[in-house]
Amino acid sequence: MAQINLELEKSIIADKKKGLSDKDIGAKFGVTLRAIEKIITKEFGINISSPAALASVTGNRQKTVPAANRIKTLAPKDFEMEKTTVWSFKSRGTWATHNGNYRGNWSPYIPRNVILRYSKDKDLVLDYFCGAGTTGVECKLLNRNFTGIDINPHAIGLANENINFEFHTSTTGTNVDFMVGDARTLDNIGNNSIDLICAHPPYADIVQYTHNNEGDLSNCSVEKFLIEIGKTARESYRVLKPYGCCAILIGDMRKNKNVIPLGFRTIERFLNAGFELKDLVIKRQHNCKTTGFWYTNSIKYNFLLLAHEYLAIFKKKEAGHAPTENADQPILTIDKIMDETIPMESTTVWIFNEKNWMAQTLYNLIKRYSSTDKYALFNNNERSTLNKNLVIDLTGNNIEKSLVFAKNALSSGGIFAIICEDIRREDEFITPTAIHIERLLRAEEGFHIKEIVVVSIENANRTNNKDDLDITHKYILIYKKAD
């Protein structure tokens, strides 16, 4: 990899201004995408990919086409609201002024679904990680008032440009405003004044959005990020109206081939701030290559490609509710597990049919982490519980007992896999079982988390309640016993 020096930085910036793609620049100079992003952010104060967007930021607008003139359509074609807890958008969405120039911005399908489901006309929506203004554009199109906040003034400038287009509806009078600010200290926003929060924070320091800005959460380590996002959660609770919703999209990280459950731990911070969990959606990612190099290395080094994020919908409710206990579920018996026709999965999202999801799940776990005679199913008395390299808890209903079982059964370096699911309670809220289990096992010195897998179940039974999203996914928490 090339050594980054001042001359190389200048060459990269010059080629970027000429319109070369990051991929071409990386190949030309032998540098990584992450290194290019840091150079661009340092030079221009914002992490964006498009030469036209760079021209906007640097004030060289005579070479760019005004945002309003780039619009081909003001709405997505054949749009339908999501009805389950697994959301998948193969196209990121390019209606109105939406584009992918701003690094890490979310698909406009996400705020559109959130705004339509959890707010109404003329409500006031807040996005305190607004970036280039995706949420604000959707609020303008959907007749909501909007306040967008970002710690980066360059991002606010780009957001104001993206919102600058004409759009008229039968009702008028909504306002869309952007301002520089800090999500941890929303001093300009009063208590109980916001109807809906809709935000996509950085994932700690995976992608950095500013250069040398200590207040930017994208410059924080995981530990520091969780402290600071906790402050954001408390401010969110303060400014949100009673019974208002707060939607946060967050994903996980990986270090040394092991997952860092940033998503679960961020969700915990919002629950600790007083929120109830209304819905927990799995958002699939479609930029994960599952063939060739990545597939081979996934198998060779025994890790899964991160292919999902969490969209947590919190609700502010002053009266707390004690979580209800999970109902006892029967232990499933699988007659045929090792079916070699079942393909091996290489990402963190496994998509199976309702009729055979358990068999396919067990096959993948056993094939990847064990063999036919070295695994044990928790509560299955037909198998020995000594010197195993894989223990599978089929429900997660009695994690204390299955943990003891795993400690006794597993050899050093063995895998403890827990299959579990979110539970919708009678009071409409969600008991996030996987998050509770991850928090419990975090204190276990003898185990560390390796993977979080989401099993998306197609053709699952639907409920008749049109107000709630149908829960159509399960989790597999995968832990490794210390050597």
MIGU-571522 format. One line per 3 residues: their letters; for each residue x, y, z of C-alpha. Coordinates in steps of 0.02 Angstrom, whole numbers, plus 50000, padded with zeros to 5 digits. Example, Ala and Ser with C-alpha at 12.3 -4.5 7.8 and 13.67 -1.06 7.14 Angstrom:
residues 2
as) 50615:49775:50390 | 50684:49947:50357 $
//
This chain:
residues 483
maq) 50000:50000:50000 | 50070:50171:49953 | 50137:50287:50087 $
inl) 50023:50439:50102 | 50122:50601:50093 | 50080:50781:50049 $
ele) 50120:50761:49864 | 50013:50605:49851 | 49870:50695:49938 $
ksi) 49881:50837:49812 | 49878:50713:49667 | 49726:50623:49736 $
iad) 49633:50787:49762 | 49677:50844:49585 | 49613:50682:49509 $
kkk) 49457:50691:49616 | 49420:50865:49548 | 49443:50798:49372 $
gls) 49304:50673:49404 | 49399:50511:49431 | 49308:50383:49536 $
dkd) 49375:50327:49704 | 49400:50153:49631 | 49508:50222:49490 $
iga) 49605:50333:49609 | 49636:50186:49725 | 49700:50078:49582 $
kfg) 49808:50218:49514 | 49897:50261:49676 | 49879:50098:49773 $
vtl) 49778:50174:49917 | 49622:50116:50007 | 49449:50192:49996 $
rai) 49460:50238:50180 | 49622:50335:50147 | 49542:50427:50001 $
eki) 49391:50472:50109 | 49504:50545:50244 | 49598:50650:50117 $
itk) 49437:50717:50039 | 49362:50755:50210 | 49521:50844:50266 $
efg) 49528:50949:50107 | 49345:50994:50085 | 49273:50972:50259 $
ini) 49145:50843:50202 | 49148:50660:50150 | 49066:50657:49979 $
ssp) 49105:50561:49821 | 49035:50660:49674 | 49142:50792:49585 $
aal) 48983:50894:49558 | 48947:50890:49744 | 49126:50941:49779 $
asv) 49102:51089:49664 | 48949:51140:49765 | 49043:51132:49928 $
tgn) 49192:51231:49863 | 49081:51365:49786 | 49123:51320:49605 $
rqk) 48939:51306:49557 | 48951:51373:49381 | 48999:51198:49322 $
tvp) 48856:51110:49412 | 48675:51087:49367 | 48554:51164:49495 $
aan) 48471:51034:49606 | 48297:51077:49546 | 48347:51048:49365 $
rik) 48411:50872:49403 | 48241:50810:49463 | 48158:50679:49353 $
tla) 48019:50627:49472 | 47958:50681:49643 | 47905:50510:49709 $
pkd) 47962:50328:49699 | 47874:50222:49570 | 47745:50096:49633 $
fem) 47785:50136:49815 | 47704:50029:49950 | 47733:50045:50136 $
ekt) 47829:49905:50222 | 47722:49783:50324 | 47849:49667:50406 $
tvw) 48006:49685:50512 | 48124:49647:50367 | 48150:49791:50245 $
sfk) 48246:49768:50083 | 48276:49903:49952 | 48379:49843:49804 $
srg) 48380:50020:49734 | 48429:50159:49853 | 48305:50283:49774 $
twa) 48340:50432:49661 | 48178:50532:49656 | 48177:50719:49695 $
thn) 48357:50770:49736 | 48406:50606:49819 | 48576:50534:49771 $
gny) 48719:50435:49846 | 48850:50573:49842 | 48857:50594:50031 $
rgn) 48950:50447:50110 | 48841:50335:50216 | 48677:50425:50187 $
wsp) 48526:50314:50204 | 48405:50261:50069 | 48258:50384:50062 $
yip) 48142:50233:50068 | 48183:50220:50254 | 48130:50395:50312 $
rnv) 47981:50389:50192 | 47916:50231:50276 | 47952:50297:50450 $
ilr) 47871:50467:50418 | 47714:50392:50342 | 47692:50259:50478 $
ysk) 47738:50358:50634 | 47683:50537:50598 | 47543:50636:50516 $
dkd) 47523:50792:50409 | 47602:50950:50481 | 47693:50856:50620 $
lvl) 47866:50919:50667 | 48006:50795:50623 | 48184:50809:50689 $
dyf) 48342:50733:50615 | 48497:50780:50717 | 48617:50684:50603 $
cga) 48541:50759:50446 | 48695:50753:50334 | 48648:50807:50158 $
gtt) 48463:50819:50201 | 48380:50656:50146 | 48252:50660:50287 $
gve) 48216:50844:50255 | 48180:50813:50071 | 48056:50676:50119 $
ckl) 47971:50791:50245 | 47950:50923:50111 | 47873:50795:49994 $
lnr) 47761:50721:50129 | 47697:50884:50203 | 47788:50879:50370 $
nft) 47877:51018:50460 | 48060:50980:50483 | 48213:51032:50581 $
gid) 48380:50962:50522 | 48537:50975:50628 | 48715:50924:50589 $
inp) 48880:50963:50673 | 48962:50993:50503 | 48922:51163:50423 $
hai) 48975:51095:50252 | 48841:50961:50264 | 48711:51093:50309 $
gla) 48762:51191:50153 | 48736:51037:50045 | 48569:50999:50130 $
nen) 48506:51175:50094 | 48550:51151:49911 | 48462:50982:49902 $
inf) 48303:51054:49978 | 48298:51198:49854 | 48164:51139:49733 $
efh) 47983:51186:49701 | 47849:51070:49765 | 47667:51114:49790 $
tst) 47529:51014:49874 | 47346:51047:49911 | 47399:51097:50086 $
tgt) 47535:51224:50118 | 47623:51303:50264 | 47755:51174:50313 $
nvd) 47933:51229:50348 | 48097:51138:50319 | 48246:51213:50410 $
fmv) 48427:51161:50432 | 48553:51221:50561 | 48724:51180:50631 $
gda) 48711:51097:50801 | 48753:50951:50913 | 48638:50801:50938 $
rtl) 48696:50786:51119 | 48642:50963:51168 | 48484:51016:51078 $
dni) 48478:51184:51166 | 48370:51268:51034 | 48231:51138:51048 $
gnn) 48106:51144:51190 | 48043:51002:51298 | 47903:50894:51225 $
sid) 47903:50988:51060 | 47948:50858:50927 | 47823:50735:50852 $
lic) 47949:50616:50771 | 48137:50593:50773 | 48209:50508:50620 $
ahp) 48399:50491:50619 | 48545:50391:50554 | 48697:50415:50667 $
pya) 48875:50369:50616 | 48934:50195:50664 | 49071:50256:50781 $
div) 49227:50288:50675 | 49191:50173:50527 | 49162:50324:50413 $
qyt) 49227:50494:50468 | 49122:50643:50414 | 49233:50785:50476 $
hnn) 49418:50815:50505 | 49483:50843:50682 | 49311:50887:50753 $
egd) 49307:50818:50929 | 49119:50843:50940 | 49086:50732:50789 $
lsn) 49031:50558:50844 | 49111:50486:50686 | 49280:50525:50764 $
csv) 49243:50422:50921 | 49301:50250:50971 | 49163:50123:51008 $
ekf) 49174:50153:51195 | 49169:50342:51176 | 49031:50332:51045 $
lie) 48917:50234:51163 | 48941:50364:51299 | 48901:50507:51181 $
igk) 48753:50421:51097 | 48683:50397:51272 | 48682:50587:51290 $
tar) 48592:50597:51122 | 48463:50471:51183 | 48426:50573:51340 $
esy) 48407:50732:51237 | 48292:50639:51118 | 48181:50587:51262 $
rvl) 48175:50767:51326 | 48124:50850:51162 | 48002:50717:51102 $
kpy) 47817:50735:51141 | 47737:50601:51251 | 47692:50450:51142 $
gcc) 47801:50517:51001 | 47920:50400:50909 | 48108:50403:50884 $
ail) 48178:50302:50737 | 48365:50262:50738 | 48457:50164:50603 $
igd) 48618:50086:50669 | 48730:49940:50617 | 48867:49829:50687 $
mrk) 49055:49831:50662 | 49189:49698:50646 | 49362:49690:50722 $
nkn) 49484:49545:50708 | 49350:49440:50623 | 49232:49459:50773 $
vip) 49073:49564:50772 | 49058:49716:50883 | 48870:49729:50922 $
lgf) 48862:49917:50906 | 48679:49907:50854 | 48619:49814:51008 $
rti) 48721:49924:51125 | 48657:50083:51046 | 48478:50022:51064 $
erf) 48516:49987:51248 | 48564:50171:51273 | 48395:50228:51210 $
lna) 48303:50102:51318 | 48405:50162:51468 | 48350:50340:51429 $
gfe) 48169:50290:51462 | 48105:50238:51291 | 48000:50085:51254 $
lkd) 48039:49985:51097 | 47893:49999:50977 | 47969:49904:50830 $
lvi) 48137:49831:50785 | 48162:49818:50597 | 48301:49728:50505 $
krq) 48361:49825:50355 | 48452:49715:50230 | 48604:49780:50137 $
hnc) 48632:49740:49954 | 48812:49795:49929 | 48888:49636:50001 $
ktt) 48976:49525:49875 | 48943:49343:49916 | 49045:49261:49778 $
gfw) 49227:49255:49728 | 49353:49339:49845 | 49233:49380:49987 $
ytn) 49145:49213:49986 | 49310:49119:49986 | 49381:49222:50129 $
sik) 49218:49208:50228 | 49242:49019:50227 | 49432:49020:50244 $
ynf) 49438:49139:50392 | 49268:49088:50462 | 49179:49255:50468 $
lll) 49015:49318:50393 | 48996:49475:50289 | 48892:49606:50379 $
ahe) 48732:49621:50278 | 48605:49699:50396 | 48569:49852:50501 $
yla) 48441:49885:50639 | 48303:50013:50626 | 48242:50035:50804 $
ifk) 48077:50127:50830 | 48066:50192:51008 | 47913:50269:51089 $
kke) 47909:50393:51231 | 47789:50337:51365 | 47798:50404:51540 $
agh) 47724:50251:51625 | 47847:50106:51624 | 47798:49927:51590 $
apt) 47887:49775:51660 | 47936:49656:51520 | 47826:49504:51510 $
ena) 47909:49334:51518 | 47932:49240:51356 | 47805:49101:51340 $
dqp) 47878:48926:51348 | 47905:48853:51177 | 47927:48670:51135 $
ilt) 48101:48611:51092 | 48102:48568:50907 | 48163:48400:50846 $
idk) 48252:48399:50678 | 48256:48229:50593 | 48365:48278:50446 $
imd) 48494:48413:50469 | 48645:48374:50362 | 48572:48399:50189 $
eti) 48718:48435:50073 | 48602:48516:49945 | 48579:48664:50062 $
pme) 48701:48805:50014 | 48819:48880:50142 | 48779:49060:50191 $
stt) 48918:49190:50190 | 48833:49348:50255 | 48745:49396:50416 $
vwi) 48572:49385:50335 | 48504:49211:50301 | 48343:49206:50198 $
fne) 48244:49046:50220 | 48066:48985:50193 | 47950:48965:50341 $
knw) 47935:48776:50316 | 48120:48735:50323 | 48207:48883:50406 $
maq) 48257:48785:50561 | 48335:48641:50463 | 48431:48762:50352 $
tly) 48487:48863:50502 | 48551:48709:50594 | 48637:48644:50438 $
nli) 48733:48807:50417 | 48784:48814:50599 | 48841:48633:50604 $
kry) 48928:48640:50436 | 49024:48800:50481 | 49065:48767:50663 $
sst) 49057:48579:50694 | 49026:48407:50622 | 48889:48277:50637 $
dky) 48955:48202:50798 | 49025:48354:50889 | 48873:48463:50918 $
alf) 48734:48463:51047 | 48559:48538:51045 | 48512:48611:51212 $
nnn) 48382:48499:51299 | 48406:48359:51172 | 48446:48211:51285 $
ers) 48489:48095:51142 | 48662:48171:51122 | 48814:48172:51234 $
tln) 48857:48336:51321 | 49046:48313:51334 | 49187:48381:51225 $
knl) 49074:48465:51098 | 49132:48603:50981 | 48955:48672:50955 $
vid) 48805:48695:51069 | 48643:48764:50996 | 48506:48839:51105 $
ltg) 48351:48825:50995 | 48242:48958:51078 | 48341:49067:51200 $
nni) 48197:49049:51324 | 48305:48988:51468 | 48473:49067:51436 $
eks) 48539:49041:51613 | 48520:48852:51600 | 48582:48841:51420 $
lvf) 48735:48943:51468 | 48778:48818:51605 | 48747:48678:51481 $
akn) 48866:48760:51356 | 49001:48789:51486 | 49001:48604:51532 $
als) 48981:48534:51357 | 49099:48641:51253 | 49283:48613:51229 $
sgg) 49399:48764:51227 | 49367:48869:51072 | 49194:48794:51048 $
ifa) 49042:48889:50984 | 48883:48929:51081 | 48742:48978:50960 $
iic) 48578:49049:51027 | 48423:49060:50916 | 48298:49188:50982 $
edi) 48168:49315:50928 | 48090:49480:50976 | 47923:49466:51066 $
rre) 47779:49587:51041 | 47690:49610:51206 | 47507:49643:51238 $
def) 47547:49825:51274 | 47606:49843:51089 | 47791:49860:51133 $
itp) 47935:49743:51093 | 48037:49640:51215 | 48207:49636:51125 $
tai) 48260:49462:51179 | 48423:49459:51081 | 48480:49624:51158 $
hie) 48443:49559:51334 | 48540:49399:51301 | 48688:49493:51228 $
rll) 48694:49606:51380 | 48689:49455:51498 | 48828:49361:51408 $
rae) 48935:49517:51396 | 48977:49490:51579 | 49034:49311:51547 $
egf) 49224:49313:51542 | 49230:49139:51466 | 49135:49188:51307 $
hik) 49152:49325:51177 | 49030:49366:51038 | 49084:49316:50864 $
eiv) 48933:49346:50751 | 48755:49413:50751 | 48652:49332:50614 $
vvs) 48477:49380:50560 | 48364:49244:50490 | 48234:49322:50376 $
ien) 48087:49204:50357 | 47993:49217:50194 | 47808:49173:50182 $
anr) 47790:49186:50371 | 47615:49196:50444 | 47544:49371:50447 $
tnn) 47441:49447:50586 | 47278:49539:50559 | 47337:49693:50652 $
kdd) 47372:49823:50518 | 47444:49945:50645 | 47594:49837:50692 $
ldi) 47735:49770:50585 | 47736:49581:50574 | 47892:49507:50654 $
thk) 47967:49399:50517 | 48146:49379:50577 | 48245:49289:50711 $
yil) 48423:49307:50776 | 48569:49190:50800 | 48694:49253:50929 $
iyk) 48858:49161:50905 | 48985:49156:51047 | 49156:49076:51059 $
kad) 49218:48994:51219 | 49389:49053:51273 | 49536:48941:51228 $
//
